[in-house]
Amino acid sequence: MTTLTLDTPTLGALPTPPALPEYTWRPLWREDVPPVFETYLAVSRADDWPGLVSTLADSETQFEDPWSDPAANSLAAFTSDGRLAALARTFMNPQFEGEARCYFDAEVHPAHRGRGLEDFVLEWAEAQGRQRLQAAPPGLACRLLHGTVDSRTDHLARLERYGFAPVRYFYRMRRDLHEPIPERPLPTGLTMRTFTPDMSPRLLDAFNEAFRDHWNFELASEADWEIFFIKRTSFRPEQSFLAMDGDEIAGFSFNTVSPEENERDGFQEGEVAELAVRRPWRKRGVASALLCETMRAFKAEGLDHARLSVDAENPTGALGLYEGLGFKKVNRFIMFGKTVG
């Protein structure tokens, strides 16, 4: 018999798992992090989804996500020998700004697909997302969101059957560092420096300000910043650059290098994880100077490529900037959404 152990009362109205006796259903626990990581790796390989998961160490650090309590906001199917077959988890920023958004994951291990699990984890994630959005202030627009790569044709069709529609497109891009890197100096009066820990609070403020006018902006808290940025195993402070105007951060390039991911994916590359310029300093060449400095730092480390992700409709013209500096699109990510309420 399929068993379901859910101790939190907020889950009472959620869909019942399918009657598949080979699976036991329960929320995720901390000791489940390794099988969760392995499941995402399997999905990444099966669906040609580079970048889906970083490292096991990061997965451990990020398990207690400020946006998602695993005990209340997750559900997973396990086989009798303890293998993870499927999972669903919802994430919602506790700080509302302009719109309430609940994001969700709904994944099935490739070895367990085609048994009815795909529809159920999607249904469960949507139902739980709707429950969580009830916490939004009255009158605030609410939306469910889920992102995936466009190579997953079956998954895309399933999302559309459930009423989700594409709302935004993003590209993953790569640049060959063996090609010449142009000289792009900072504007007169600005200086370049590397990140140091004392700059972290100011960089967080600059991050929130610079991205505030971007699509789907989510305010990052101090806890978010520590868990998902500063404590990332791949974070390279000595290769992350700040463009300074006196004591003001005009722009920044927050960069990562993951030997574990590089070995797994077969590319020796660094990632421009976050590149932004605050509004008063835009359209002056700050972003291109930061990006070229980053590429030179990656090349000096012996890396072959730089990669980054970009919103296809970025209002600052980032896509054109990256293409002009030699970055090429390698795959496309789609954010699906559904308005709630």
C-alpha positions, 0 to 999 in steps of 0.5 A, a space after each residue: 500500500 502507498 503510504 503518505 506521512 504528512 504531519 503539517 495541517 497546511 497539506 490537508 487539501 493536497 492531492 493524494 498520491 497515485 496508488 503505486 505500491 512500490 513507492 512511499 511518500 513523505 516530505 524531504 529530510 536533510 539526509 535525503 540531500 544526496 539522493 535529491 542531488 543524484 536525481 537532479 543529476 540524472 534529470 540533467 543528463 537525460 534532458 540535456 540540461 546543463 546547470 540544473 544542479 551545482 555541487 553536493 556541498 551547495 545542495 547541503 548548504 541550500 537545503 534549508 532554503 529561507 523560501 522553502 521549509 522542506 518539512 512543509 513545502 516538499 513531497 517525495 516518492 521513495 522506493 523500498 530500497 530508499 531510492 528517490 523516484 520523484 519530488 515536488 517542492 515549492 519556493 516563495 520569497 517571504 518578502 512581497 514586492 509588487 507581486 506574490 510569486 510561488 516557484 516550484 520544482 516537479 521532477 521524476 527520476 528518468 528511471 521512474 518516468 511513465 508510471 503516472 508520477 509526472 502528473 502527480 508531482 505537478 498537480 501537488 506542486 501547483 496545489 501547494 503553491 496555491 495554498 502558499 499564495 494565500 498568504 499574500 496581502 489582499 489585492 496583490 497579484 499572484 502567480 505560479 512559476 516553473 522554469 525548464 529547458 526547451 529540450 524537454 518536449 514532453 514536460 513542456 506539453 504537460 505544463 501547457 495541458 495544465 494551463 501554464 504558458 511561457 512568460 519569459 525566455 532566457 539563454 545560456 551563452 558560452 564564449 571561447 576564451 582563446 579568442 581575443 578579448 578586447 580592451 574595454 577600460 572603465 569610464 574616467 573616474 571609475 576604478 576596478 577592484 576585487 571583492 573582499 568580505 567587507 564589501 559584502 553588505 554593500 554589494 548586496 544593496 547594489 545587487 538589489 538596487 541594480 536588479 530592481 527594474 529587471 523582470 521578476 525581481 526578487 528582493 534578496 535578504 541577508 540570509 539569501 545572500 549568504 546561502 546562495 551567493 557568498 557560501 557557494 563553493 564555486 564563488 571566486 572572490 578574487 575573480 569577482 570585480 567591482 567598478 567603484 566610483 569613489 566609495 560607490 559601487 557602480 557595477 559588479 561582476 560576481 563570478 564562480 568556477 566549479 571544478 566539480 561541474 567542469 569535470 562533470 560537464 566536460 568544459 573548463 569554464 567559469 561562470 559570470 553568475 551576476 553582472 549588473 550596473 546601477 542605473 546612474 552608471 548605465 550606458 557608459 561601458 561599465 558592464 563591458 569593462 567588467 565582463 572583459 576583466 572577468 574573461 581575462 581572469 578566467 583565461 589567466 586561470 587556464 579556463 577555456 570558456 566563460 558562460 553566463 545566462 541572460 534574459 532574452 528581453 533584458 531591458 538594458 540590452 544585455 543580450 546584444 552586449 554579450 553577443 558583441 563580445 563573442 558569446 554564443 547561445 547554447 541552449 534556451 530556458 523557458 519560464 512558465 507561469 499561471 496567474 492565480 486568484 
